[in-house]
Amino acid sequence: MRIAVINEAGAEERRVASTPEAVQNLLADGHQVFVQTGAGQNAGFYDDQYQEAGATVTPDLTSTLGDQGVVLT
């Protein structure tokens, strides 16, 4: 399954739908994970951490959503 993790709306939002560790688990289960640039930044997770976990980091909402089967917000 293709899973998208998007950037939460609002500058005061500090949560993210998936951590880099959770991304590793999803990938281990055979899923593809796409993370919008900056999605985890307010929660202390950075794009390079998601890339190291194996996710594809995408530049904007449109490219993150693509034809994903599941969107995590």
N, C-alpha and C positions, 0 to 999 in steps of 0.2 A: 504494500500500500504506500502511496505517496502522501506524506504528511507535511503540512506547512505550519511554521511557528511565526506568527506575525508580531509586529511592534504594537504594544498596547497604546491606545489613544490617551492623551493627557500627560503633561509633563510631571504631574504629581504621582503617577502610577509607578510603583516600585516592584510589581510582580511580573513574572514571565511564565508563560505556559509550560516551558520545558527547560530544564537545565542541561548543560553539556553531558553530565552523567546520564540523565534520562535519555538523551539522544543516543548515546552509546548503546543503551539497552534496546531502544527501538531498532537501531541498525542491526544489532545482534539477532533480533527477531525477524530480520529480513525486510524491514521497511526502508524506504528512502525518505530522508528528512531534509527539508529546505527551510532555512532560517533567514528572515528578513534582516538586513543590516541594522544593527543597533537594538534588536529585539530584547536582548537581555541586559543591556548596558545599565539601566537604572536599578537592576537587581544585583549588579556586580559581576555579570558574566559578559565576556567580550567576544567579538566575532572570531578572533583567532582561537579561542577555546572551543567554540562550536566547530570550527574547521578541523581542529586537532581531534575532536570527538568523531569526525567523519561526516558531518553535515555539509550540505552545499549552502553557502551564504550567498544570498541574492541581494541586488542593489535597491530594490523597491517593492512595494506591495504587489503591483501587477505581476512582476516576474516571480514573486514568491508564491502567489496563488496559482498561477498557471492552470494546470488541470489536476490539482491535488485532490485526493479522495477525502482527506480530513484536514480541517483547519483548527489549530489550537490557538485560543486567545486567552 
